[in-house]
Amino acid sequence: MNFELTEEHKYIRDTARDFAENEIAPSSVHRDISAEFPAEIVKKLGELGFMGMMVSPDWGGAGMDTLSYVIAMEEISKVDASVGVIMSVNNSLVCYGIEKWGTDAQKEKYLRPLAMGQKLGAFCLSEPEAGSDATQQRTVAELKGDHYVLNGMKNWITNGTKADFYLIQAMTDKSKGYKGISTFIVEQTFPGFEVGKKEDKLGIRSSDTCSIGLNNCIVPKENILGEEGLGFKIAMETLNGGRIGIAAQALGIAQASLEASVKYSKERKAFNSPISNLQAIQFKLADMAVNTESARLLIFRAALKKDANEKFVKEAAQAKLFASKVAVNNALEAIQVHGGYGYVREYLVERYLRDAKITEIYEGTSEIQKIVIAREILK
Ligand code: CAA
């Protein structure tokens, strides 16, 4: 076992770090307030190869491993977790599925532009009445000649108003329960596709979240991903990888909270010396550092298992469960270290807390991760 990053991984880390500091940081406060989507930044991420990092170069991707992806995700999310989730959804929830289950024609038409960052993707599983209990899909797809007709509603869709292509889960055969769910590649321009209201969120405000309406939406028959009935398997396997990405997003926030606290504690004086000399502060910094490192190790382990084609369901869930908790705790502690200054926008730590919370909710709540972990260890 070797804990040193390779030269290639260091290069990816440095490239992502430079890009985040120079191109993302300057507008991050403005976008948090205005909830503006970072369209230009996403375009540049595509040019860097960060929107299809693990996709084969044969299909326009960067052909990198999952470790590269989590390293880049941490650096981008450390500066702006909104940008992190946009990147994560395109990479792990959309490109992954089309590359794994798509036909060559689907890959040419949809994966290539997504992987090159020319088009943006979204993943539609959640519904008003199917969140954690994802098997309860109410959206239906009925085959009529050469096309399917989709009806239903999807909720909490990241990249929702901005995406070009959507992976949508819908029931093709209700009698089969979750084995009757199928996945479709749907373009925003297809008839009957309706973009709902954009959500006004607590955090990750410059990422774009909305509901999607499917009102007799016409989807060509050839746009089914895999085959009928494969949808739930596609969604679950996709989310296993997605959870590693969200864990890395949480890690970025945790690391940012730690670094902000170290910096501030060295500058701020109380009782005649920098507060970093106080044990009360040192203990906080020590806990934050240990938890951040532990989260990173869990994430790297999950990524390495995925890259080795080993089963990584438990490892991904553990990484997400732990890293998201560390992100929230570190952000809370960072506010405490900053005192009153931590509670106002002048310093970034209040945003870290708002951004961190969602990592305990999306791509499977912490409670769902515990169910997944428990089932795996009880097998
Ligand atoms: N990996 C692979 N397969 C899995 C799996 C996993 N992690 N979890 C379940 N499955 C498979 C099971 O093996 C089973 O298939 P078989 O019958 O062929 O063996 C099938 O799925 C059904 O599983 P269960 O019987 O365990 O179903 P359940 O209803 O008891 O539990 C669940 C399923 C684990 C709770 C699942 O519904 C789940 O993960 N829920 C959370 C959904 C989620 O993460 N939503 C996030 C929304 S996406 C999002 O947030 C995107 C965004 O924009 C950021």
Residues whose N, C-alpha, C, O or C-beta is under 5 A from the ligand:
A	BS01	CAA	F123 L125 S126 G131 S132 D133 A134 T135 W156 I157 T158 M236 E237 L239 V313 Y362 E363 G364 I368
